[in-house]
Amino acid sequence: MKREEKAAEKLASSKAAAAEKLAAIEKKICGIDFSQTVYDELEKERGELEISIKNLKDTISSLSAQIQGRLAFDYTDPVRGFDRSRVKGVVAKLVNVPRKENATALEVVAGGKLFQVVVDEAITGKALLSRGKLQRRVTIIPLDKIQSKQITSSAINDAQKIGQQMTSTVYPAIELLTFNEEVRGAIEYVFGSSLVVEKPDAANKICDITHTRAVTLEGDVYDPSGTISGGSKDNFGNTLAHLSALATAQSELVEKEKYLQEVSSKVNSMRNNFRSFEKNCLDLEVAKAELESINKHISHTSYGMLLEKFNAMTTEIEEASAEAEAMSNEKETKWTLFNHLKEKETELTRQRESKLSGIDNQVTHAKKAVMEFSQKARDVCTCFSIIIIFNYDPSVIDFSVIFSS
């Protein structure tokens, strides 16, 4: 190896430089504040959000097309610099129905008033009618002039008691809506004088007793004047239901667009680091390939082959040394166990001999006791036989008993 080392000095120097370059690139990559996993997850999330937003926009477009004709209110500014915030909009667009099952009843409650236009003052309404170039006939509700009708508290309490007795829900119609307090006067004017009752029988009885207009969830109307209307619902409920769905979709769209901005911001902030990370990863692959090529070249030189053999032998020696050390440790463990078992064997032998000696003594004592007992038994039997013979009565004693005894 020493003889061939000089010939391989240039390759060895190249290998050291390549290894140093590789280590420097790896260190640089570790120093970049970038996680490929996080970046991929953000990119995936952004793609999903974009698809979701597109679907929401399609839904909003479809719902808007279905109701736009009836709810459109286009006008020209009646005066230059007109403040459009004074026009609040169509009643239907100013309310929201949280529970879809109430949409039909509420739309029946509102009737044609659902499509009337709310403005701040009567003067605004007059300006729109005279100079607003309205495309269709409209009814305007000025907040400063409108007089709302509301159900009395006693009527509501009586109606709810009747509803409880007949297992039917009863609510003032206005309580089933959400709206901006700014337009409360107009909403009370449209929805404030009616009750929404779940069951027809309860609605009929409530109307008769409280003299309040009652509308069922199916859209049947019981009026204090005595009239009852109902039957086919046609398209009743569709407008408010669609508007509610439209409001939900628009709200969700705003939230998702806001979240998309946050995700996109994170992706963009990571993109610069991503470019640096990607470039260094490519440099790392090139450096690895360069080092591998030099190693391959070295392995085909005499020095390389000797070095490979030397490394293999060094590894073999290290493995053999480790194995020898392990065997030495195992030998020591086994000798320790052997000595422990030998001690146990000696102790058990001693205990066995002690026990056997004790048993022999017990046997000797037992034999002696048996002999003594046997002698005493023979003596007792002899005396017993003599007594029987001296008290002989042929009519009582059985000779076979005497002889056997």
C-alpha positions in Angstrom: 0.0 0.0 0.0 2.8 2.4 0.9 4.5 1.7 -2.5 1.3 2.3 -4.4 0.1 5.2 -2.3 2.1 7.9 -4.1 0.6 6.9 -7.4 -2.8 7.3 -5.9 -2.1 10.6 -4.1 -3.9 12.7 -6.7 -7.0 10.5 -6.6 -6.9 10.5 -2.8 -6.7 14.3 -2.8 -9.7 14.5 -5.2 -11.6 12.1 -3.0 -10.9 14.2 0.1 -12.0 17.4 -1.7 -15.2 15.7 -3.0 -16.0 14.4 0.5 -15.4 17.8 2.0 -17.7 19.4 -0.7 -20.4 16.8 0.0 -20.2 17.5 3.8 -20.4 21.3 3.1 -23.6 20.9 1.0 -25.2 18.7 3.6 -24.5 21.2 6.3 -25.9 24.0 4.1 -29.1 22.0 3.5 -29.5 21.5 7.2 -29.2 25.2 7.7 -32.1 26.1 5.4 -35.4 26.7 7.2 -37.5 24.5 4.9 -39.5 21.4 5.2 -40.4 19.5 2.1 -43.3 17.8 3.9 -44.8 21.0 5.1 -44.4 22.6 1.7 -46.1 19.7 -0.1 -49.0 19.8 2.4 -49.5 23.5 1.9 -49.4 23.1 -1.9 -52.0 20.3 -1.6 -54.2 22.3 0.7 -54.0 25.3 -1.6 -55.1 23.2 -4.6 -58.1 21.8 -2.6 -59.1 25.3 -1.5 -59.0 26.6 -5.1 -61.3 23.7 -6.2 -63.7 24.4 -3.3 -63.8 28.1 -4.1 -64.5 27.4 -7.7 -67.4 25.1 -6.7 -68.8 27.8 -4.3 -68.6 30.4 -7.0 -70.5 28.1 -9.4 -73.2 27.5 -6.6 -73.5 31.3 -6.0 -73.8 32.0 -9.7 -76.5 29.3 -10.1 -78.5 30.5 -7.1 -78.2 34.2 -8.1 -79.4 33.3 -11.6 -82.5 31.6 -10.1 -83.6 34.6 -8.0 -81.9 37.6 -9.7 -84.9 38.4 -11.9 -87.3 39.0 -9.0 -84.8 40.6 -6.6 -83.0 42.9 -9.0 -83.4 46.6 -8.1 -81.5 48.7 -10.6 -81.7 52.5 -10.5 -79.9 55.6 -11.6 -78.6 58.0 -9.0 -81.4 60.6 -8.7 -78.8 63.4 -8.0 -75.1 63.7 -8.5 -73.1 62.3 -5.6 -76.1 60.3 -4.3 -75.2 58.1 -1.3 -76.3 54.6 -2.3 -76.0 53.4 1.3 -79.4 55.2 1.9 -81.0 52.4 -0.3 -81.0 49.3 2.0 -82.3 46.9 -0.7 -85.1 44.4 -1.3 -86.7 43.0 1.9 -85.9 39.4 0.8 -82.1 40.3 0.7 -82.2 41.9 4.1 -83.2 38.8 6.0 -81.7 35.3 6.5 -83.6 32.1 7.4 -81.4 30.0 9.6 -83.7 26.9 9.4 -84.8 25.9 5.9 -88.0 24.3 7.0 -89.4 27.7 8.0 -88.8 29.3 4.5 -92.2 28.5 3.1 -94.2 29.8 6.1 -92.1 33.0 6.2 -92.5 33.7 2.5 -96.2 33.3 2.9 -96.2 35.7 5.9 -94.4 38.3 3.8 -96.3 37.8 0.6 -95.7 40.6 -1.9 -93.9 42.7 0.7 -90.9 40.4 0.3 -90.0 42.2 -2.9 -90.5 45.8 -1.6 -87.5 48.1 -1.3 -86.3 49.6 2.0 -84.8 53.1 2.1 -83.7 55.3 5.0 -86.2 58.2 4.5 -89.3 59.0 2.5 -87.5 61.8 0.6 -85.0 59.1 -0.7 -88.0 57.0 -1.9 -89.5 60.0 -3.7 -86.2 60.8 -5.4 -85.9 57.3 -6.6 -89.5 57.2 -8.0 -89.2 60.5 -9.7 -85.6 60.5 -11.0 -84.2 57.0 -10.5 -85.3 55.7 -13.9 -86.7 52.5 -12.4 -87.2 49.6 -14.8 -90.2 48.1 -13.0 -92.9 49.2 -10.6 -91.8 49.0 -7.0 -93.2 49.7 -3.5 -90.8 51.5 -1.2 -90.6 51.2 2.6 -89.1 54.4 4.2 -87.7 53.6 7.6 -88.6 57.0 9.0 -92.3 56.8 8.1 -93.3 53.1 8.2 -95.5 52.0 11.1 -95.0 48.4 12.0 -97.6 46.0 13.5 -96.5 43.7 16.3 -98.2 40.9 18.2 -98.9 41.7 21.9 -97.0 39.7 24.5 -100.3 38.4 26.0 -101.3 37.1 22.5 -98.0 35.3 22.1 -98.2 33.7 25.6 -101.8 32.5 24.9 -100.7 31.1 21.5 -97.8 29.2 23.0 -99.9 27.7 25.7 -102.4 26.5 23.1 -99.5 25.1 21.1 -98.2 23.3 24.1 -101.6 21.7 24.7 -101.8 20.6 21.1 -98.0 19.5 20.9 -97.3 22.1 18.3 -94.5 24.7 18.1 -95.5 28.4 17.9 -93.2 31.3 17.1 -93.6 34.9 16.1 -92.5 35.0 12.5 -89.9 37.7 13.1 -88.1 35.4 15.6 -87.4 32.9 12.9 -85.3 35.4 11.0 -81.9 37.1 11.4 -81.4 40.7 10.1 -79.5 43.9 10.7 -81.0 46.0 13.5 -80.7 49.0 11.2 -83.8 47.8 9.2 -85.8 46.4 12.1 -88.7 48.8 11.5 -89.2 47.5 7.9 -88.8 43.8 9.0 -91.4 44.3 11.7 -93.7 45.9 9.2 -93.4 42.8 6.9 -93.2 39.9 9.4 -94.3 41.4 12.8 -98.0 40.6 12.8 -98.0 36.9 12.1 -97.3 33.6 14.0 -95.7 30.5 12.5 -97.4 27.4 13.8 -96.3 23.8 13.2 -99.8 22.1 13.0 -102.9 23.2 11.1 -105.4 22.4 14.0 -103.3 24.5 16.4 -103.0 27.3 13.9 -106.8 27.4 13.5 -107.5 27.4 17.2 -104.8 30.1 17.9 -106.2 32.3 15.2 -109.7 32.0 16.7 -108.7 32.7 20.3 -105.9 35.3 19.9 -107.3 37.0 16.7 -103.8 36.8 15.2 -102.8 35.7 11.7 -101.3 32.2 11.9 -99.4 30.5 9.1 -98.4 26.8 9.1 -95.1 25.3 8.0 -96.8 24.1 4.9 -98.0 27.6 4.0 -101.7 27.4 5.1 -103.0 30.8 6.3 -105.6 31.3 9.1 -106.7 35.0 9.1 -108.7 36.7 11.9 -111.1 37.9 9.3 -112.2 34.3 8.9 -110.5 33.4 5.6 -108.4 30.3 5.2 -106.0 29.9 2.3 -103.7 27.0 1.3 -103.3 24.3 -1.2 -100.5 24.1 -3.7 -97.3 25.8 -2.5 -96.2 26.5 -6.1 -92.8 28.2 -5.6 -93.4 29.5 -2.1 -90.4 29.1 0.0 -87.9 28.9 -2.9 -86.9 32.5 -2.8 -86.0 32.7 0.9 -84.5 29.1 0.8 -82.3 30.1 -2.1 -81.4 33.4 -0.5 -80.4 31.5 2.7 -78.3 29.0 0.7 -76.8 31.9 -1.2 -75.9 33.8 2.0 -74.3 30.6 3.4 -72.3 30.0 0.3 -71.2 33.6 0.1 -70.1 33.5 3.8 -68.2 30.3 3.2 -66.6 31.7 0.1 -65.3 34.8 2.0 -63.9 32.5 4.7 -62.2 30.2 2.2 -60.8 33.0 0.1 -59.3 34.5 3.3 -57.8 31.2 4.3 -56.5 30.7 0.7 -54.7 34.0 1.0 -53.1 32.8 4.3 -52.0 29.5 2.7 -50.7 31.2 -0.4 -48.8 33.7 1.7 -47.1 30.8 3.6 -46.3 29.0 0.3 -44.8 32.2 -1.2 -42.7 32.8 1.8 -41.4 29.3 1.7 -40.8 29.4 -2.1 -37.5 31.3 -1.9 -36.2 28.7 0.7 -37.6 26.0 -1.6 -35.6 27.2 -4.5 -32.4 27.3 -2.4 -33.3 23.9 -0.9 -34.0 22.4 -4.4 -30.7 23.8 -5.8 -28.7 22.5 -2.9 -30.4 19.1 -3.2 -29.3 19.0 -6.9 -25.8 20.0 -5.9 -25.8 17.2 -3.3 -26.8 14.6 -5.9 -24.0 15.8 -8.2 -21.4 15.8 -5.3 -22.5 12.2 -4.3 -22.1 11.1 -8.0 -18.7 12.7 -8.2 -17.5 11.1 -4.9 -18.9 7.7 -6.1 -17.1 8.1 -9.4 -13.7 8.8 -7.6 -14.2 5.9 -5.3 -15.0 3.7 -8.3 -11.8 4.9 -10.0 -9.7 4.3 -6.9 -11.1 0.8 -6.5 -9.8 -0.1 -9.9 -6.2 1.0 -9.2 -3.6 -1.2 -7.5 -3.7 1.0 -4.4 -7.5 0.9 -4.4 -7.6 -2.9 -4.6 -5.0 -3.1 -1.8 -6.9 -0.5 0.3 -10.2 -2.4 -0.2 -8.4 -5.6 0.9 -6.8 -3.8 3.8 -10.2 -2.3 4.9 -11.8 -5.7 4.6 -9.1 -7.3 6.8 -9.3 -4.4 9.3 -13.0 -5.0 9.5 -12.5 -8.7 9.9 -10.0 -8.1 12.7 -12.4 -5.7 14.4 -15.3 -8.2 14.1 -13.0 -11.1 15.4 -11.8 -8.9 18.3 -15.4 -8.1 19.2 -16.4 -11.7 18.9 -13.4 -12.8 21.1 -14.3 -10.2 23.7 -17.9 -11.4 23.7 -16.7 -15.0 24.0 -14.4 -14.0 26.9 -17.3 -12.3 28.7 -19.5 -15.4 28.0 -16.7 -17.7 29.3 -16.4 -15.6 32.5 -20.2 -15.7 32.9 -20.3 -19.5 32.4 -17.4 -20.0 34.9 -19.2 -17.9 37.5 -22.4 -20.0 36.9 -20.3 -23.3 37.1 -18.7 -22.3 40.4 -22.1 -21.3 41.8 -23.6 -24.7 40.8 -20.6 -26.5 42.3 -21.2 -24.8 45.6 -24.9 -25.7 45.4 -24.0 -29.4 44.7 -21.6 -29.5 47.7 -24.3 -28.0 49.9 -27.0 -30.4 48.6 -24.6 -33.4 49.1 -23.9 -32.3 52.7 -27.6 -31.8 53.4 -28.4 -35.2 51.8 -25.9 -37.1 54.0 -27.2 -35.3 57.0 -30.7 -36.3 56.2 -29.8 -39.9 55.4 -27.9 -40.2 58.7 -31.0 -38.9 60.5 -33.2 -41.3 58.7 -30.9 -44.3 59.6 -31.1 -43.3 63.3 -34.9 -43.1 63.0 -35.0 -46.5 61.4 -32.8 -48.0 64.1 -34.9 -46.5 66.9 -38.1 -47.7 65.1 -36.7 -51.3 64.8 -35.8 -51.3 68.5 -39.2 -50.0 69.4 -40.9 -52.7 67.3 -38.9 -55.5 68.9 -39.7 -54.2 72.3 -43.4 -53.9 71.4 -43.4 -57.4 69.9 -41.8 -58.9 73.1 -44.4 -57.1 75.2 -47.2 -58.4 72.9 -45.9 -62.0 73.2 -45.8 -61.8 77.0 -49.4 -60.5 77.1 -50.6 -63.2 74.8 -49.0 -66.0 77.0 -50.6 -64.7 80.2 -53.9 -64.5 78.5 -53.7 -68.2 77.3 -52.8 -69.4 80.8 -55.8 -67.6 82.3 -58.2 -69.1 79.8 -56.8 -72.7 80.4 -57.2 -72.4 84.2 -60.8 -71.2 83.8 -61.7 -73.9 81.4 -65.4 -74.5 80.8 -66.0 -76.9 77.8 -69.5 -75.5 77.3 -68.3 -71.9 76.8 -64.7 -71.9 75.4 -63.9 -72.6 71.8 -60.6 -74.5 71.7 -59.7 -73.1 68.3 -59.7 -69.6 69.8 -57.3 -70.8 72.6 -54.9 -72.4 70.3 -55.0 -69.6 67.9 -54.3 -67.1 70.7 
